[in-house]
Amino acid sequence: MGNHIAIDLGAESGRVMLGKMNNGKLHLEEIHRFLNIPIQNENSTRWDAEMLWNEIQTGLKKTFSKYDNIESIGVDTWGVDFVLLDKNGEMLDPPYHYRDTRTNGIPEKVSQKISMKDLYLETGIQIMQFNTIFQLIALKEEKPEIFNKIHKLLFMPDWIVYKLTGEIKNEYTIASTSQLMNMETGEWSKKLMNIFGIPGDIFPSIVQPGVKIGEIKPEFTRNFKCNSIPVIAVGSHDTASAVVGVPAEKNTNWAYMSSGTWSLMGIESMKALINDATNERNFTNEGGINNTIRFLKNIIGLWILQESKRYWKKEGDDLSYSQLVEMAEKAEPFFGIIDAEYKDFVNGGDIPEKIQSYLVKTGQREVKNKGQFVRIILEALAMKYSEVMKKIEDITGKNIDVLHIVGGGSKNKLLNQMTANAMGKRVIAGPVEATVCGNILTQLIAIGEITSIDNGREIIKNSFECECFLPENEDKWNTAKIKLEMLGKKYE
């Protein structure tokens, strides 16, 4: 069996990973890890694209010096952000970070030409001001000299594939995050291009996951002292690959949650679910593998805990996550109940003080220790997950049997148990490396080493330790959810 490379870039770090099959199991090895630190350029926040490319090359060199028989490469990254090429194939401008402030107020300007509801019904994508459509419109307004020179737009993983192969393509799952695609047809929206004066020819042809895009350039075969290696289109949006890496059983009603800084919860659907109900509930439809749709909701995740940890560290108390969770386990259940997505929490800062203020405002007791703060946060997240699960079931008319939690957040056993309790459902946690697993599995399917995603998910199930959590104390959790609902109605 051969070796396969997964290049996996997140918003905080990147890795070059090696995957291979051995005795029916998938084995992963981290070859090279590096930080992904934004830079300031012209009073804006950008990605350091050249640094990322140099680190990727370093990772590839390490891989080829250690292993031979590399059979394929796949690339995945975060969504919406992009690199612009001129007619010579050179980068026009360092790529912007999705949190850059230039899109402030752009959705409001866009709504003068098309309502947010109609924009959603055209694309099926949740309205967020950092979506590609808003970034492009901001660029057109602020830097027409750059906008008018665009020859091609490549999303971040497309750009890395271009650097490796010279091929200019847009992969389907990453393109779907742009809010420029009609998700019912899987094609670029000519309607939106016409409304906003975006030239349709700047978008390359769309390729589906599992397709060979090209071979690495001869310069790399010389530098790495290797044969020509195919680069495969995987689910290049990292969540798309993570869903492939869910060890779900065939013919079961399951949902997934990719848990980390953000929590993305949803189902794999055979068609886009775009209607008034999904619009009102703020659900999104993104492309998946095998022409599926990832029907999901972006939920605030462990970022609230991360912000609290950062604040306490700044105050001189540097606690590990394991210490914080252990303290939370000993704290009083349901001491205070909060809405995890309350507007003041979303903006970050001194989260413990904001939680204290929320509790006082809602007539609850003040918190006296960090463990209690952490427990309140985790309980709030579990109840939010339960709320979203109920909405998924209401929209689809299906009862979900099991929730699969993957990603870094799946290591938080206390939150996993709370989630099972709040939902009254079985929760299976793991694998942590679902994104890399999905990336590698798609490569294995493309070269014919495994037969299907179902086959791949069975391999994942047999390759990695997963833990099952069954619901407990459901009555107490139902009482807490009712109290939260009452607080929301009283103080909304």
C-alpha positions as CSV (number, residue, x, y, z in Angstrom):
1,M,0.0,0.0,0.0
2,G,1.2,3.5,-0.9
3,N,1.6,6.7,1.1
4,H,-0.7,9.7,0.7
5,I,-0.1,13.4,1.7
6,A,-2.8,15.6,3.3
7,I,-2.0,19.3,3.4
8,D,-4.5,20.7,6.0
9,L,-4.6,24.4,6.8
10,G,-6.7,25.9,9.6
11,A,-7.2,29.5,10.6
12,E,-4.6,29.1,13.4
13,S,-2.2,26.4,12.2
14,G,-1.3,24.2,9.3
15,R,0.0,20.6,8.9
16,V,1.5,18.3,6.4
17,M,0.3,14.8,7.3
18,L,1.0,11.4,5.9
19,G,-1.7,8.7,5.7
20,K,-1.4,5.0,4.7
21,M,-3.5,1.9,4.9
22,N,-2.1,-1.1,6.7
23,N,-4.0,-4.3,7.6
24,G,-7.3,-2.7,6.8
25,K,-6.6,0.4,9.1
26,L,-5.8,4.0,8.3
27,H,-2.6,5.2,10.0
28,L,-1.7,8.9,10.2
29,E,1.5,10.7,11.0
30,E,2.1,14.4,11.4
31,I,5.2,15.4,9.4
32,H,5.3,19.1,9.8
33,R,3.2,21.6,11.8
34,F,3.4,25.4,11.6
35,L,1.5,28.5,12.8
36,N,-0.8,30.5,10.6
37,I,-0.4,34.0,11.9
38,P,-2.2,36.9,10.0
39,I,-0.2,40.0,9.0
40,Q,-1.1,43.6,8.8
41,N,-0.8,45.2,5.4
42,E,-2.1,48.6,4.3
43,N,-4.2,48.9,7.5
44,S,-5.9,45.5,6.8
45,T,-5.6,42.0,8.0
46,R,-4.2,39.5,5.5
47,W,-3.0,35.9,5.3
48,D,0.8,35.5,4.9
49,A,0.3,33.4,1.8
50,E,4.0,33.2,0.9
51,M,4.9,32.0,4.4
52,L,2.2,29.3,4.1
53,W,3.5,28.2,0.8
54,N,7.1,28.0,2.1
55,E,6.0,26.0,5.1
56,I,4.0,23.6,2.9
57,Q,7.2,23.1,0.8
58,T,9.2,22.4,3.9
59,G,6.6,19.8,5.0
60,L,6.7,18.2,1.5
61,K,10.5,18.0,1.6
62,K,10.4,16.4,5.0
63,T,7.9,13.9,3.8
64,F,9.8,12.9,0.6
65,S,13.1,12.6,2.5
66,K,11.5,10.2,4.9
67,Y,9.1,8.2,2.7
68,D,9.0,7.0,-0.9
69,N,6.1,5.5,-2.8
70,I,3.9,8.7,-2.4
71,E,0.9,8.0,-4.5
72,S,-1.2,11.2,-4.2
73,I,-1.6,14.6,-2.5
74,G,-4.8,16.4,-1.3
75,V,-5.3,19.9,0.1
76,D,-8.0,21.3,2.4
77,T,-8.3,24.7,4.2
78,W,-10.8,27.0,5.8
79,G,-13.5,28.6,3.6
80,V,-14.5,31.9,1.8
81,D,-11.0,33.5,1.5
82,F,-9.2,33.6,-1.9
83,V,-6.2,34.6,-3.9
84,L,-6.5,36.8,-7.1
85,L,-4.3,36.1,-10.1
86,D,-3.4,38.5,-12.9
87,K,-3.2,37.4,-16.5
88,N,0.3,36.2,-16.0
89,G,-0.8,33.9,-13.1
90,E,0.8,36.1,-10.4
91,M,-0.8,37.1,-7.2
92,L,-2.4,40.6,-7.5
93,D,-2.6,41.4,-3.8
94,P,-2.0,39.5,-0.5
95,P,-5.2,37.6,0.4
96,Y,-7.4,39.2,3.0
97,H,-8.3,37.5,6.2
98,Y,-12.1,36.8,6.6
99,R,-12.1,38.9,9.9
100,D,-10.8,42.0,8.1
101,T,-13.1,45.0,8.7
102,R,-13.4,46.1,5.1
103,T,-16.7,44.2,4.8
104,N,-18.3,46.1,7.7
105,G,-21.5,47.6,6.3
106,I,-21.3,45.8,3.0
107,P,-24.3,43.5,3.6
108,E,-26.4,46.6,4.2
109,K,-25.3,48.1,0.9
110,V,-25.9,44.8,-0.9
111,S,-29.5,44.7,0.6
112,Q,-30.2,47.8,-1.5
113,K,-29.9,45.7,-4.6
114,I,-31.1,42.4,-3.4
115,S,-32.8,41.5,-0.1
116,M,-30.9,39.2,2.3
117,K,-33.8,36.8,2.0
118,D,-33.6,36.7,-1.8
119,L,-29.8,36.3,-1.5
120,Y,-30.3,33.3,0.8
121,L,-32.9,31.8,-1.5
122,E,-30.6,32.1,-4.4
123,T,-27.6,30.6,-2.7
124,G,-28.8,28.7,0.4
125,I,-25.8,30.1,2.3
126,Q,-26.1,31.7,5.8
127,I,-25.6,35.4,5.7
128,M,-22.2,36.3,7.2
129,Q,-20.4,39.5,6.3
130,F,-17.1,37.7,5.6
131,N,-18.6,35.5,2.8
132,T,-16.8,35.8,-0.5
133,I,-19.5,37.8,-2.2
134,F,-19.2,40.6,0.3
135,Q,-15.4,40.5,0.2
136,L,-15.5,40.9,-3.6
137,I,-18.0,43.8,-3.5
138,A,-15.9,45.5,-0.9
139,L,-12.8,45.1,-3.1
140,K,-14.7,46.5,-6.1
141,E,-15.7,49.6,-4.1
142,E,-12.4,50.2,-2.4
143,K,-9.8,49.0,-4.9
144,P,-11.2,49.1,-8.4
145,E,-7.7,49.2,-9.8
146,I,-7.1,45.7,-8.3
147,F,-10.6,44.4,-9.1
148,N,-10.4,45.3,-12.7
149,K,-7.1,43.4,-13.1
150,I,-8.5,40.1,-11.8
151,H,-7.9,37.3,-14.3
152,K,-8.9,34.3,-12.0
153,L,-10.1,33.9,-8.5
154,L,-8.7,30.9,-6.6
155,F,-9.9,29.9,-3.1
156,M,-7.0,29.2,-0.7
157,P,-6.8,25.4,-1.4
158,D,-7.2,26.0,-5.1
159,W,-4.2,28.4,-5.0
160,I,-2.1,25.8,-3.3
161,V,-3.1,23.2,-5.9
162,Y,-2.2,25.8,-8.6
163,K,1.3,26.3,-7.0
164,L,1.8,22.5,-7.0
165,T,0.5,21.8,-10.5
166,G,0.0,24.9,-12.5
167,E,-3.7,24.0,-13.0
168,I,-6.4,26.6,-12.4
169,K,-9.6,25.1,-11.0
170,N,-12.2,25.8,-8.4
171,E,-13.1,22.7,-6.2
172,Y,-16.8,22.4,-5.6
173,T,-17.0,22.2,-1.8
174,I,-14.8,25.3,-1.2
175,A,-16.5,27.2,-4.0
176,S,-19.8,26.5,-2.3
177,T,-18.8,28.6,0.7
178,S,-18.7,31.8,-1.4
179,Q,-22.4,32.7,-1.5
180,L,-21.9,33.1,-5.3
181,M,-23.1,29.6,-6.2
182,N,-26.6,28.5,-6.8
183,M,-26.6,25.4,-4.5
184,E,-29.6,23.8,-6.2
185,T,-27.7,23.7,-9.5
186,G,-24.1,23.6,-8.3
187,E,-23.2,26.3,-10.8
188,W,-22.1,29.9,-10.4
189,S,-25.0,32.3,-10.0
190,K,-25.3,34.4,-13.2
191,K,-28.0,36.4,-11.5
192,L,-25.7,37.6,-8.7
193,M,-22.8,38.2,-11.2
194,N,-25.2,40.5,-13.2
195,I,-26.6,42.4,-10.2
196,F,-23.1,43.2,-8.8
197,G,-21.0,43.5,-12.0
198,I,-18.8,40.6,-11.1
199,P,-17.3,39.1,-14.3
200,G,-18.2,35.5,-14.5
201,D,-15.0,34.5,-16.3
202,I,-12.8,35.2,-13.3
203,F,-14.1,31.9,-11.9
204,P,-12.4,28.8,-13.2
205,S,-14.3,25.6,-14.0
206,I,-15.6,23.7,-11.0
207,V,-14.1,20.2,-10.3
208,Q,-15.7,17.6,-8.0
209,P,-13.9,15.9,-5.1
210,G,-12.3,12.7,-6.2
211,V,-11.1,14.1,-9.5
212,K,-7.4,14.2,-10.4
213,I,-6.5,17.8,-11.0
214,G,-3.0,17.4,-12.3
215,E,0.6,16.2,-11.5
216,I,3.1,18.1,-9.4
217,K,5.4,20.3,-11.5
218,P,8.7,18.9,-12.8
219,E,10.6,21.4,-10.5
220,F,9.1,19.5,-7.5
221,T,10.0,16.1,-8.8
222,R,13.6,17.4,-9.1
223,N,13.7,19.1,-5.8
224,F,12.0,16.3,-3.9
225,K,13.8,13.6,-5.9
226,C,10.5,11.8,-6.6
227,N,8.3,10.6,-9.5
228,S,5.5,12.7,-10.7
229,I,2.7,12.6,-8.1
230,P,-1.0,13.2,-8.9
231,V,-2.8,16.0,-6.9
232,I,-6.4,14.9,-6.2
233,A,-9.4,17.3,-5.5
234,V,-10.5,16.3,-2.1
235,G,-13.2,18.0,0.0
236,S,-11.0,21.1,0.0
237,H,-13.2,22.9,2.5
238,D,-12.0,21.4,5.8
239,T,-15.5,20.8,7.1
240,A,-16.4,18.8,3.9
241,S,-13.4,16.6,4.5
242,A,-14.3,16.3,8.2
243,V,-17.8,15.0,7.3
244,V,-16.2,12.3,5.1
245,G,-14.2,11.3,8.2
246,V,-17.2,10.7,10.4
247,P,-17.4,7.0,11.3
248,A,-21.1,6.8,10.8
249,E,-22.9,3.5,10.2
250,K,-24.7,3.1,6.9
251,N,-28.5,3.4,6.9
252,T,-28.7,5.2,10.2
253,N,-30.1,8.7,10.8
254,W,-27.0,10.5,12.1
255,A,-25.8,14.1,12.4
256,Y,-22.3,15.5,12.8
257,M,-20.7,18.2,14.7
258,S,-17.2,19.5,13.9
259,S,-16.3,20.9,17.3
260,G,-13.6,23.5,17.9
261,T,-13.4,27.2,18.1
262,W,-16.7,27.1,16.1
263,S,-19.1,24.2,16.2
264,L,-20.7,23.2,12.9
265,M,-23.6,20.9,13.3
266,G,-25.6,19.3,10.5
267,I,-26.6,16.4,8.3
268,E,-25.5,15.0,5.0
269,S,-28.4,15.7,2.5
270,M,-29.0,14.6,-1.1
271,K,-30.4,18.0,-1.9
272,A,-30.2,21.6,-0.8
273,L,-32.8,22.6,1.8
274,I,-33.6,26.2,0.9
275,N,-36.9,27.7,2.0
276,D,-38.4,30.3,4.3
277,A,-38.0,27.9,7.3
278,T,-34.2,27.3,6.8
279,N,-33.7,31.0,6.1
280,E,-35.5,32.1,9.3
281,R,-33.4,29.5,11.3
282,N,-30.2,30.7,9.7
283,F,-29.1,27.3,8.3
284,T,-26.6,26.9,5.5
285,N,-26.2,24.6,2.5
286,E,-22.6,23.8,1.4
287,G,-21.2,21.3,-1.0
288,G,-20.2,17.8,0.1
289,I,-18.7,14.7,-1.4
290,N,-20.5,12.7,-4.1
291,N,-22.9,15.7,-4.9
292,T,-24.2,15.8,-1.4
293,I,-25.1,18.9,0.6
294,R,-23.8,19.7,4.0
295,F,-26.9,21.2,5.6
296,L,-25.6,22.8,8.8
297,K,-25.6,25.6,11.2
298,N,-22.6,27.6,12.4
299,I,-22.7,27.7,16.2
300,I,-20.5,29.5,18.6
301,G,-18.2,26.8,20.0
302,L,-15.4,26.5,22.5
303,W,-14.2,30.0,21.6
304,I,-16.1,31.3,24.7
305,L,-14.0,29.0,26.9
306,Q,-10.9,29.9,24.9
307,E,-11.5,33.6,25.4
308,S,-12.1,33.1,29.1
309,K,-8.8,31.1,29.4
310,R,-6.9,33.9,27.6
311,Y,-8.4,36.5,29.9
312,W,-7.5,34.5,33.0
313,K,-3.9,34.0,31.7
314,K,-3.6,37.8,31.2
315,E,-4.7,38.2,34.8
316,G,-1.9,35.8,35.9
317,D,-3.7,32.5,36.2
318,D,-2.5,30.3,33.3
319,L,-4.7,27.2,33.6
320,S,-4.7,24.2,31.1
321,Y,-8.0,23.1,29.5
322,S,-7.8,19.8,31.4
323,Q,-7.5,21.8,34.7
324,L,-10.5,23.9,33.8
325,V,-12.6,20.9,32.9
326,E,-11.6,19.1,36.1
327,M,-12.7,22.2,38.1
328,A,-16.0,22.4,36.2
329,E,-16.7,18.7,37.0
330,K,-16.6,19.6,40.7
331,A,-18.8,22.7,40.3
332,E,-22.5,22.9,41.1
333,P,-24.8,21.8,38.1
334,F,-27.0,24.6,36.7
335,F,-25.8,27.2,39.1
336,G,-26.4,29.7,36.4
337,I,-28.0,29.4,33.0
338,I,-26.9,31.6,30.0
339,D,-27.6,31.8,26.3
340,A,-24.2,30.8,24.7
341,E,-24.9,33.0,21.6
342,Y,-25.9,36.1,23.6
343,K,-24.6,39.1,21.6
344,D,-22.2,40.3,24.3
345,F,-20.4,36.9,24.4
346,V,-19.9,36.8,20.6
347,N,-17.6,39.9,20.7
348,G,-15.2,38.3,23.1
349,G,-13.1,40.2,25.7
350,D,-13.7,39.7,29.4
351,I,-16.1,36.8,29.0
352,P,-16.3,36.0,32.8
353,E,-17.3,39.5,33.6
354,K,-19.9,39.4,30.7
355,I,-21.3,36.2,32.1
356,Q,-21.5,37.7,35.5
357,S,-23.3,40.7,34.1
358,Y,-25.8,38.4,32.3
359,L,-26.5,36.5,35.5
360,V,-27.2,39.7,37.4
361,K,-29.3,41.1,34.6
362,T,-31.4,37.9,34.6
363,G,-31.8,37.7,38.4
364,Q,-29.4,34.8,39.0
365,R,-26.6,34.3,41.5
366,E,-23.1,35.7,41.0
367,V,-20.3,33.3,40.4
368,K,-17.4,33.1,42.8
369,N,-14.9,30.7,41.1
370,K,-13.5,29.7,37.7
371,G,-14.8,26.2,37.8
372,Q,-18.3,27.4,38.1
373,F,-17.8,29.8,35.1
374,V,-16.5,26.9,33.0
375,R,-19.4,24.7,33.9
376,I,-21.9,27.4,33.0
377,I,-20.2,27.8,29.6
378,L,-20.2,24.1,28.9
379,E,-23.8,23.6,30.0
380,A,-24.8,26.6,27.8
381,L,-23.1,25.1,24.8
382,A,-24.7,21.7,25.4
383,M,-28.2,23.4,25.5
384,K,-27.4,25.3,22.3
385,Y,-26.5,22.1,20.6
386,S,-29.7,20.6,21.7
387,E,-31.7,23.6,20.4
388,V,-30.0,23.3,17.0
389,M,-30.6,19.5,16.9
390,K,-34.3,20.1,17.5
391,K,-34.4,22.6,14.6
392,I,-32.7,20.0,12.3
393,E,-35.3,17.4,13.2
394,D,-38.2,19.9,12.7
395,I,-36.9,21.0,9.3
396,T,-36.2,17.5,8.0
397,G,-39.0,15.7,9.7
398,K,-36.5,13.0,10.8
399,N,-35.5,11.8,14.2
400,I,-31.7,11.8,14.6
401,D,-30.4,8.6,16.3
402,V,-26.8,9.6,17.0
403,L,-24.6,12.7,17.0
404,H,-21.0,12.2,15.9
405,I,-18.7,14.8,17.3
406,V,-15.3,15.1,15.6
407,G,-12.4,17.5,15.7
408,G,-10.5,19.0,18.7
409,G,-13.6,19.6,20.7
410,S,-14.4,15.9,20.7
411,K,-11.7,15.4,23.4
412,N,-13.8,17.3,26.0
413,K,-15.5,14.4,27.7
414,L,-17.5,16.6,30.1
415,L,-19.0,18.6,27.2
416,N,-19.7,15.3,25.2
417,Q,-21.6,13.9,28.2
418,M,-23.5,17.2,28.7
419,T,-24.4,17.2,25.0
420,A,-25.8,13.7,25.2
421,N,-27.8,14.7,28.3
422,A,-29.2,17.9,26.8
423,M,-30.2,16.2,23.6
424,G,-31.4,12.9,25.1
425,K,-29.4,11.2,22.3
426,R,-26.4,8.9,21.9
427,V,-23.2,10.8,21.2
428,I,-20.1,9.3,19.7
429,A,-16.9,11.3,20.0
430,G,-14.0,11.0,17.6
431,P,-11.8,10.9,15.6
432,V,-10.0,14.1,16.4
433,E,-8.3,14.1,13.0
434,A,-11.6,13.6,11.0
435,T,-10.5,16.3,8.5
436,V,-7.3,14.6,7.6
437,C,-9.0,11.3,7.6
438,G,-11.6,12.6,5.1
439,N,-8.9,14.2,2.9
440,I,-6.9,10.9,2.7
441,L,-10.1,8.7,2.2
442,T,-11.1,10.8,-0.8
443,Q,-7.6,10.3,-2.3
444,L,-7.9,6.5,-1.6
445,I,-11.3,6.4,-3.4
446,A,-9.9,8.4,-6.4
447,I,-7.0,6.0,-7.0
448,G,-9.2,2.9,-6.4
449,E,-7.6,1.7,-3.2
450,I,-11.0,1.7,-1.4
451,T,-14.4,1.5,-3.0
452,S,-16.7,4.1,-1.4
453,I,-17.3,6.6,1.4
454,D,-19.3,3.9,3.3
455,N,-16.2,1.6,3.0
456,G,-14.0,4.5,4.1
457,R,-16.2,5.3,7.2
458,E,-16.0,1.7,8.2
459,I,-12.2,1.9,8.0
460,I,-12.3,5.0,10.2
461,K,-14.5,3.3,12.7
462,N,-12.0,0.4,12.9
463,S,-8.9,2.6,12.9
464,F,-9.5,5.1,15.7
465,E,-10.7,5.0,19.3
466,C,-14.2,6.6,19.6
467,E,-16.1,7.0,22.8
468,C,-19.9,6.6,23.3
469,F,-21.9,8.8,25.7
470,L,-25.4,7.9,26.7
471,P,-27.9,10.5,28.1
472,E,-28.2,10.9,31.9
473,N,-30.4,13.1,34.1
474,E,-32.6,14.1,31.2
475,D,-35.3,15.6,33.5
476,K,-32.8,18.1,35.1
477,W,-31.6,19.1,31.6
478,N,-35.2,19.5,30.3
479,T,-35.9,21.8,33.3
480,A,-32.8,23.9,32.6
481,K,-33.8,24.2,28.9
482,I,-37.2,25.4,29.9
483,K,-35.6,28.0,32.2
484,L,-33.3,29.2,29.4
485,E,-36.3,29.6,27.1
486,M,-38.1,31.7,29.6
487,L,-35.1,33.9,30.2
488,G,-34.8,34.4,26.4
489,K,-38.4,35.6,26.2
490,K,-38.1,37.9,29.2
491,Y,-34.8,39.6,28.3
492,E,-34.6,39.3,24.5
